[in-house]
Amino acid sequence: MKIKNIKYLFYTNIDNKVVYLRTKLNKYFLSDDTLKDKYDLSVRKIDYENTNDLETWCEVINNSYDDCLFTVSKAKDYLNNHLFLVDNQTFVFVNGGGEIVASISVGFYKEKPQWSGLFRIAVRKDFQGKHYGYAIVLFALSYLQSLGVKYCEDIVSSKRLPSLNMHMNVGFEPLFNVENAIYTANQKNVNLIQYLRLYFHLKKVHKNFLRHIGNLN
């Protein structure tokens, strides 16, 4: 019997694979006022039917990510028809000088609408390293919590170490058992060797994070 795609059997690269993180929404209280006072950021929700808003979002995303290029039409389709999240909302953040600094999107899982998710967390390169990523995620989680949502899950590329650490810094816990994740389609093309490498990679990242927190204390 011929085995299909046998050439991928020993393909062990995990750079483009993802890991899962989850948090319970009972501890987040970052208001618009705190966002303004502490981080000098104001926030507004964008309109998916407004071309100027979509252009603004594309500018932030394309500047923040090196591996994507959104046009207005692609952005509109992506935001309105996300692969596994519905009722999506997107926020952009502006500093005191009127500059667009960052963006974040939130939505709800099709399989479990009582569960929320984050996607396209973006901070423009000129503003990275100033804890804006932490601030906008904290804002998004506080917003979701205010809607009565109990849990939030996120999917992060295994190669984005700063993002993994930032998620854990705001209270996300890694899911080492992928079967417990809400959306697992990303794991369909992960072979056993990749899965084991992902597992130990995440264990190492989590261990280093806990050690860092311990040193701070």
Secondary structure, DSSP 8 states (H G I E B T S, - for coil): ---TTGGGTT----TT-EEEEEEESSS----HHHHHHHH-EEEEE--TT-HHHHHHHHHHHHHH-SS----HHHHHHHHHS-SSEEEEEEEEEEETTS-EEEEEEEEEESS-TTEEEEEEEEE-GGGTTSSHHHHHHHHHHHHHHHTT--EEEEEEETT-HHHHHHHHHTT-EE-SSGGGSS--GGGTT--HHHHHHHHHHHHHHHHHHHHHHHHH-
